[in-house]
C-alpha cells in the first residue's frame, strides 16, 4: 500500500514557476514508476510526465516538454514536478500517481488511466 500526498500548488503569475512535491508513504516506493497528471475545470484528466522506477528515464506530454521537469528522490520518498514558464492554460489540479507499469502511466487504457495509487491533488492557478 502506498499513500501519496501532493503539495506546492498555489497562485502564480503568467511566466512564473512552481515546484510541486508528492510525498509517498508505505513500502517499496522505489519499485514504482511515478507520474503527474492534471485536470482543468470541465476537462478530462490528462497526462503530464512520468519517471521510471529507477529515475533513469523520463517522459513528457508535448505541452510539458521543455517547460516542466519530473524528478524523484527515493531517499525521502518524494516525487517532484518543476513547472517553469507557466501559462494561464496550465491552471489545473495536479495529481501524482504510482504504478508498477510505466506504460500504464504514459498511455491510457480505453481512455482511462487505471493506476495503482493516486494522490488527492494540489491546485495550480496561473493568472494572466
PyMOL commands that set and color helices and strands:
alter all, ss='L'
color gray80, all
select helices_A, chain A and resi 29-31+88-90+102-106
alter helices_A, ss='H'
color red, helices_A
select strands_A, chain A and resi 2-7+10-13+18-26+33-39+46-51+58-60+68-73+78-83+92-99+117-118+122-127
alter strands_A, ss='S'
color yellow, strands_A
deselect
rebuild
show_as cartoon
